[in-house]
Amino acid sequence: MSIRRTTKSRRVAAAASMVAALAFVVTGCGGDGGGKEGDAGSSSSAKPSEEGKGPSDDTAAGDKVDPNVKLAEVKGQNGVLLVVNEVKRDSGGFVTVQGEIKNEGDLSVNPAAWAGNESVIVRKNLNSVGGATLVDKAGKKRYYILRDTDGRCLCTTGIRPLAPGKSLPVFMQFPAPPDTTTEVDLSLPTFATTSLKISG
């Protein structure tokens, strides 16, 4: 009788431990909106942020970048500026671009155009930087933003209109060009095109 009770108690304890572990895993993975730089997995839909504060935490790229490092400053329409802080090749087979968009104009800026005109990206990623592309001029190839199986981009999403004087961090992940490619052109709708060196 005592052996049965002990076995039953062990089963109950094991089941409780498994439920707790699963709850921890689900909680830890639930807010991944693009993941860290080493994670090219799926992203969840972003929660809208407050105006001028930029995207919510679940759209951040992961690792912090040095805001004082400016690889490029790209002018956009209506006084908007894109500052690129990092372009990094990762072992997972992708390139992550991180930077900041600043509204240096006098009017609030609607981010809708930054998603581009590709129907899947626009439909699944309203108010994102999903319209960005990288061009490998040497290899004569264009790279579009990575997306998961549900069509959600691995990029900053849920961007609210950007008020004058405000800025927001952004990231974009692309398939990596060949290792021999060290420079690419970045294009984002409404901004000028800029050449960038890849690190890593």
URZIJO-V888496 format. One record per pair of residues at least 6 apart in sequence whose ideal C-beta (glycine too) atoms are under 6 Angstrom apart, sorted by the first residue. I is the first residue (numbers start at 0). J is the second residue. Records with the same first field share a line. If there is no record, write none. Layout:
# URZIJO-V888496
I = J, J
This chain:
# URZIJO-V888496
30 = 57
32 = 42, 43, 45, 57, 58
33 = 42, 153
34 = 40
35 = 61
36 = 61, 62, 89, 95
37 = 89, 91
39 = 91, 93
41 = 147
42 = 147, 151, 153
45 = 55, 57, 58, 156, 157
46 = 55, 157
47 = 157
48 = 54, 55, 159
50 = 159, 160, 162
51 = 162, 165
53 = 167, 168
54 = 155, 157, 158
58 = 155, 156
60 = 97, 170
64 = 84, 85, 97
68 = 84
69 = 82
70 = 83, 195
71 = 83, 193, 195
72 = 82
73 = 81, 190, 191, 193
74 = 191
75 = 189, 190
76 = 189
77 = 104, 108
78 = 103, 104
79 = 102, 108
80 = 101, 103
81 = 100, 190
82 = 98, 99
83 = 98
84 = 97, 98
85 = 97
86 = 96, 195, 197
87 = 95, 198, 199
88 = 94, 175, 197, 199
92 = 175
93 = 172, 174, 175
94 = 173, 175
95 = 172
96 = 171
97 = 170
98 = 169
99 = 166, 168
100 = 167, 169
101 = 166
102 = 108, 161, 163, 165
105 = 163
107 = 160, 162
108 = 161
109 = 160
110 = 126, 158
112 = 188, 189
113 = 128, 130, 188
114 = 120, 121, 124, 127, 129, 130
115 = 130, 188
119 = 150
120 = 129, 152
123 = 150, 151
124 = 152, 156
126 = 158
127 = 152, 154, 156
128 = 154, 155, 169, 171
129 = 144, 152, 154
130 = 188
131 = 144, 171, 187
132 = 141, 143, 186
133 = 142, 173, 183, 185
134 = 141, 184
135 = 176, 180, 183
138 = 180
142 = 173, 174
144 = 152, 154, 171
145 = 153, 172
146 = 152
153 = 172
154 = 171
155 = 169, 170
181 = 197
182 = 194, 196
183 = 195
184 = 192, 194
185 = 193, 195
186 = 192
